[in-house]
Amino acid sequence: MVREVDSELLLLDTEADRIHQLNRTASFIWQRCDGDQSADEIAQMIATEFAVDSKTAMRDVVDTLGKLQALNLVAEVPEDGHGQQQT
């Protein structure tokens, strides 16, 4: 279950019996983890949306995806055949 509150997401993780609160940046990233966007594409969107440099945006995406994967909130999708890792 997902609820949006003031540009942040609350995720109910029924398997772990936990509620996760994602800040605005993490919420933005999580909402784009649909298997169609690569980490690079999400980082480009972050750079534009939050007016940060591409290096900072990529670091935020990689860190956030790592945390979300560790919590089993997203799964890594194999490469798409074009050499790009999907999220």
JOMO-V268835 format. One record per pair of residues at least 24 apart in sequence whose ideal C-beta (glycine too) atoms are under 8 Angstrom apart, sorted by the first residue. I is the first residue (numbers start at 0). J is the second residue. D is the distance in whole Angstrom. If there is no record, write none. Layout:
I,J,D / I,J,D
This chain:
10,72,6 / 12,70,7 / 12,71,8 / 12,72,7 / 14,71,7 / 15,70,7 / 15,71,7 / 19,70,7 / 19,72,7 / 24,49,7 / 24,59,6 / 24,63,7 / 25,63,5 / 25,66,8 / 25,67,8 / 28,59,7 / 28,60,6 / 28,63,5 / 28,64,7 / 28,67,8 / 29,63,8 / 29,67,6 / 29,72,7 / 29,73,7 / 31,86,8 / 32,64,7 / 32,67,7 / 32,73,5 / 32,86,5 / 34,76,5 / 34,85,6 / 34,86,7 / 35,85,7 / 36,85,7 / 36,86,6 / 37,79,8 / 37,83,5 / 37,84,6 / 37,85,6 / 37,86,7 / 38,64,6 / 38,84,6 / 38,86,6 / 39,83,7 / 41,86,7
